[in-house]
Amino acid sequence: MKLNILSFDSEMLTEQNRMPSPDKDPIIMMTFAANYGLINKDGIEKNKVVLLLDRKGNKSFEDQGDHWLLRYPDEKEIIKAWEKLVSSADIICSYNGNGFDFPYIIDRGRALRMKGLKIGNADKTLWKRDRVSKGLKVITILGTEGKILLDVLYMLRRTDESNVFKKNYNLKSLKLEHVSREIFGEEKGKLEFSIVDMTNWWKTGERETDFINYGLRDAEVVLEMVTKFRLLDKFIMLSRKSGKLIQDVLDSTGFGALVENLLMKRYRDEDRVVYCRSEREDASTTTNNYNNSKKDDDLQGAYVLEPKIGITDCLASADMKSMYPTLMIKNNICFSTVTSDKTIPRKDVNIIENVDGIPYGRFVRPHIKKGIIPTILEELMIERTYLKKEMKK
């Protein structure tokens, strides 16, 4: 199934080289690039569109060769056209759109006394999170129903292995101009358009073609990054495997929530329930709980043997494949296999002991009850081995 991927960018008119404010600074241009036809007029379909606030108050629909140019006399009409275009997409891409463009468009619509914008598949508005940073209110868009919001800047900032750019490129700056030059060997068509240039265009109309191409290139670069590097592939697969929504997987900074969701699915299949989180596990979100919880220093870590000084004549080395998962599978270690019944015959139970012979845990053997976690680990390891072989092809 082909997903409709749309990339957009917006430009605001501001002065004095300051950040635009949605309370007073208008949106003067929005540019779009997609992997499908956005507008079909007279049998001609194009996948690139530019919405432009006309300086002279005119309204027109122009064929510019590789894109449609729609001029509007009213800013509200531009926002309504944006709402309609993005609603046709399955995946909406941007560059810092979740942190800037989306919140700005919403607040600008509010300043113009427009009704709430709805771009989701269930007639719901965007989900957002408000926070205060350095005394300023910061709004971050989290998602909307039935669509994926992919912020490429967020992908570039990720520190895990999903950041394919960090592995292959030396990105000293995350400005889109620099990223474009490093990845595609160009800098937005070598066009430069400053806030001063934008103000001059608004007053005189100078360099309008450059202004349009400048904004359009932003949308094109982001779309090309998403499609060329297949940025969503890994997250789609993780979503399928864990059962979490793609947006939740995309915005996650770790794998803990994915593992938890996978466990809950398997526990449900076994007619079991997962324990509620303890106060300690909720400590990351609740300050009071963190202060009252057990300190990390009180928890025992791994046991490390002291090395014997000297030269060893006979030395053998071994590298266990996925050591911890392998040990959990071998010993059937799982919440679902724990037993405190000491009358169970030794042949039916694995007793895990420390170096001093003190039992740490008792787990029934697989022929009695195969654990949920060992079963999952075994499946994942087999699948990973298979996929690695396929990747080499």
N, C-alpha and C positions, 0 to 999 in steps of 0.2 A: 504494500500500500504506500503510495507516494504522499508525503506530508507537504502541505502548503507552507513554505518558509518565506517570511516577509521581514525585511530589514528597513528601519526608518531612522531618520535624523531630523532634528528641528533647529531652526535658527531664530533667535530673538533679537529685537532691536533695542540696544541699550547705548548709553553714552558714558563718556569719561572713563573708559576702560574698566568698568566695574561689572560685577556679576549681575545679570538681569534679575529683576524682581517681578513675580507674577501679578503683583498688585497694580503695576503701572506699565510694564514693558510688554509690548505686543509680540505675538508669534508672527513672523513675517514670511517664513518659508518652512515647508515640510517636504522632505524627499523620501522616495520609496524605491526599493529594488526587491524583486521577488523571483522565485523559481517557477512561477506560474503567471498566467495573464491576469493583470490587475483590473484593467478597463478595456472593454471591447466596444469600439465606436465605429459604426458603418462597416462592420466586418473586419476591422483592423484591431488586433489585440497587442498590447504592449505590457511588458513586465516592469517598466520603470515609469514613475509618475512624480511630477513636481506640483505642489500646491503653493501658490505665490499670492501674497497680499499685494494687490496692485496699487502702486503709488498714486495713480490718477483716479482710482475708484472704478475702473472698468471690470467687466466680467467677460471671460472668453475661454474657449477650449481650443488649444493649438497643438498641431502635430509637429513635434520637433525632431522627427526622424527616429531616434532611438528611444524617445520618451514622450509622454503626453504632458503638456504644460497647461495647468488649470489656474486661471487668474480669478481672484475673488476681491470684491470691494469691501467685504466685511470679514473680520477675524472670526466671528462665530461660524461662518460658513466653512472656513478652513478646518476648524476643530471638528465640525460635524462630518466633513469629508474624511478627515483622519479616522474618526470613529468608525465610519463605514468600511474604509479600506482595511484597517487592522482586524476588524471583525471577520473578514474572509480568510484569515490565516489560521493555521494550526499552531505554528511556532512564530512568535514575534521577537525579532532580534534587535538589539541596539548596542550602543557603546556608552555605558553609564546611563542607560535609559531608566533602569530601576531606581537609580539614585538621583537622577536629575530630570530627564525628559518627561517621564510619566507623572511624577509629582507636580512638575511645572504646568503641564497641560491641564491636570485636574484643578490646580489652584487658579490657573488663568481662567478656566471655564467658570469657576465659582465667582471670580472677580467680575466676569461678564454676566453673571446671574443666569448661567445656563444650568439646565437640570443635570443630575449626576450622569457621567459618561458610563456607558455600558458596552463592553466589548466581549464579554464572556458568552459562553454558549447557553447559560442558564439565566440570562438577564440580570446578572449580578455585577456590582461595581468591583473595582480592583481592591484587593486586600493590601493593606499598608501597615507599616510600623513607624511610630513616631519616637524619636529619642532626642536628647539634647547633647550636643558635642561642642565643647569650648564656648558654652553660652548660647549657641545657636540651635534652633530647632531643625532636625534633620529627618526627612521622610524617606523611607525606603519601601518600594513596592515589592510585595512578596508573591503576588500571583493573581490569577483570576480563574474562574471555573471553565474547564474544557479547553484551555489553551496553555501553552508553555511559553514563559517569558525567559528568554535567554539573553543575559547581559554579558557580552564578550569581555568587557573590562573586568568583570568579576572572574571570568575564566582565566584571564591573564594574571590575576592576583592570587589564584589558588596556589598553595604550596605542596599539594599532593601530586601523585603521578598522573593525574588527569590533565595537568597543565602541559600539553604537548609543545607549546611555544617556548617554555622555559628550558626544555631539554635541547631544542634545536636552534634557538636564536639567542643572541646577546641583546636583550632589550634593556638598554640603559634608561630609557624613558617610556612611560606608558601612554604618552600622547599619541593619538591616532595617526598623526603625520609620521612620527618616528616608527611606530609599529608597522605601518604600511610600507615604508621605505625598506625596513629590515626584512620583511617577509616577502614582499612582492617586487622589491628593487625599484620602487617608485615612491613618490611622495604626493599622493592625490593628484597625479597629473602635473606635478610641480606648480600647482596653483596656490597662491597665498591670498587670503582674504581676511584682513583684520577688522576689528570693531570700527576703526576709522573708515575703512573702505566700505563697510556695510552702511555706515551713516551717510557717506557721500553718495552711495547708490540710492538710498532712500530720498535724498534731497535732489539729486541730479539725474539719476538713472544710469550713471556711468558704470561700465563693466558688468552689466546685468548678466550676460552670458557666462562670464567668469564666476559670478556669484552663484548662479544655478548649478554650473558644473562642479563647483567647490562643494556645495551641499550634497549633490547627487553622488559624488565620489565617496563621501562618507558612508552612505547607505550601501553602495556597491562593495566597498572594501569589507564591511562587516559581513555581508551576505557571502562573499567569497571565502572569508575565513571560516565561516560556519560550515559551508558545503565542501570546500576543498579539504579541510582537516577533519571533517565528519565529527564535529565536537560533541554531538549528542549521542553517538553510537554507544559509548560506554555506559552512559547514564540510563539509556533505554534498556540495555541488558541488565543493569543492576536493578532497575525497577521491576523487570519481569521476574528476576530471581528472588528479590526480597518481598515483592508485593506492595511496596510503597509507591505513591504517585511519583511520576517523573519529576515534577516540580520540586517535591520534597527531597528527592535524591540529588537533584541539581544544586539545591541551596544548602545541602548538608555539608558540614566541614569534617565529618568523620564517618566511620562505618558502624559505630555502636548502635545507632538507631536502626540501621538496615538489618544488622544481626538480630536485634531484638524483635523486629517485625517478622523476620523469617522464623524465629523460634515460636512466636505467638501463633503463626499459621500452622506449624507442625504440631504444637501442643493442642490446638483446637481439633486437628485431625485425629489426635489420640484421645479426645474427650478429656483433656486435662486443662488446667488453667495455670497461668504464669503468676508468680508472686508479685504483689504490688512492690513498687520501689520503696526502699527504706529511706529514712531521713538523709542518710549519708549519700545515697545515690541521687537525691534531689538537691544536694548541696550547691551545685553549680548555678541553680536558679533562685535559691532561697538563702539569703545571707544568714538569717537567724539559725536555720538548720545547720548551716556550715559551721557556725560558731559553737553549736552544741554537739556536733558530731565528733566521732573519734578522730584523733590526729593521725596523719599519715605515718608519723614516726613510730606509732604503736603497732603498725602492721609488719609482720615478718616477711622479708623478701626471699629471694632465691638462695639456696644453700650452695656455697662455692668452696670446693676443696682447696686446701693449702697446697701449693706445689712443693715437691721435694727437690731440693737443690742438688745438682749433679748431672752427670752424663748418663743417658740411658742407652744400653746397647741395642736392645730390640724394641722398636717402636712401631705401633700400628695406628693408623688413623682411619676414622670413619666419618662419613657425613650422612646423617639421617635425613631423609627427605621429609620436609615438613614435620620437624621433631615433635612439637606439642600436639598437633592433630593426630599424628601417628600413635603417640602414647595414649591419647584419649580413646582412640579406636581400639587399640590393642587391649586396654584394660576396661573398656566399656564404661568410661567415666562420664557420668551425666547426672543431672538432678533427678531424672526419672528412674535411675537404677540404684540410687543410694538405699542402703538397708542398715538397720541397727540390730537386726535379728542375728544373734551370735550362734543360734542353733542350726543355721543353714550349713550344710556340709561344705567342707573346704573346696571340693571340686566344683561347687556351684557359685563361688564368690571370689572376687579379686580383692585382696587386702593390700592397700597401699601403705607402705611403712617408710619412715625416715631412716637415716643412716644408723640410728640407735635402735632400730627395730620397733619403734613406737608406731602403732597404727594411726594413720591419718584419715583413712576413709575405707568403707566397705561397699563394693559395688557388685551386684549380681552379674554373672557371666552372660554373654550374648545368647546362649542356648536357653536361658531362663527368660530373659527379657532384653532385647537389644535397645540400647539407649537412643533417645531422640537426637541428641547432639552428635554421637558417633555416626549415626546413620546419615545425618546431614553432611558431616565432614567427609565421609567416604564418597558420597555422591559428588561433592564439590571437587574433591581431589581427582576423581576419575574424569570429570568433565573438564577440569583445567588441563590435565595431561593431554586429553584429546584435542582441545582447542589450541594448545601450543604446537602440536604436530600440524594442525591445519594452517596455523599462521606461518609456519616455515615453508609451506607450499606456495 
